């Protein structure tokens, strides 16, 4: 958790600098930063994503998935594979507190020679409290999840800061930085091999998400994130590289 505390301090200091030099109003830019796909309206589409077959693997798994990004006023939202409900919203809508749920993909032992003979790691769902703080510099998200499917019985804390970089009508681009802490139970389930037992640790991530509009409704969306594994994950015998990518591309329609 020490890395998360340091990142939060850096984010707050960065926000102070931006507050002194720029004047982001509560506008479409704020809506853009609150969405994984930086659209100012609700969005539906189909995307193709690539990510490691097994944690830390050099082989990538490619999946095609439907994408839905929909906001139910101040009540709730669906963004990609994540869904949430707001229980509290401040008068200026800058602070929201609620609950979220998000899937976690597992893997088959046959996906990688290193994991051969191990039990398959099954699909799971993390859920728990969620906070969104919209500031003139960008949007700060904090989630604390519990494995409600009892796969690992683990816990995860995610801190993410999103800032709009380009807010043009047809071309939008967001930058993001984040930190993800997983406790020993969750890391043990996904990263332990043989006598190696993974403990708690914090990984870091940096990425870009974008949207390019074609006409009034259709658009191309895309993104890329590089994740730096925590030390306990990087030291696992199943890890082939400590930096792992997430890349996606898709086509959709703004509603």
Secondary structure as UniProt FT lines:
FT   HELIX           2..21
FT   HELIX           28..33
FT   STRAND          43..52
FT   TURN            55..56
FT   STRAND          60..72
FT   TURN            73..75
FT   STRAND          76..79
FT   TURN            80..81
FT   STRAND          82..89
FT   TURN            91..92
FT   STRAND          95..104
FT   HELIX           109..111
FT   HELIX           113..115
FT   TURN            116..117
FT   STRAND          124..135
FT   TURN            136..137
FT   STRAND          138..147
FT   TURN            148..149
FT   STRAND          155..167
FT   STRAND          171..182
FT   HELIX           184..191
FT   TURN            194..195
FT   STRAND          201..214
FT   TURN            215..217
FT   STRAND          218..228
FT   HELIX           231..234
FT   TURN            237..238
FT   STRAND          243..254
//
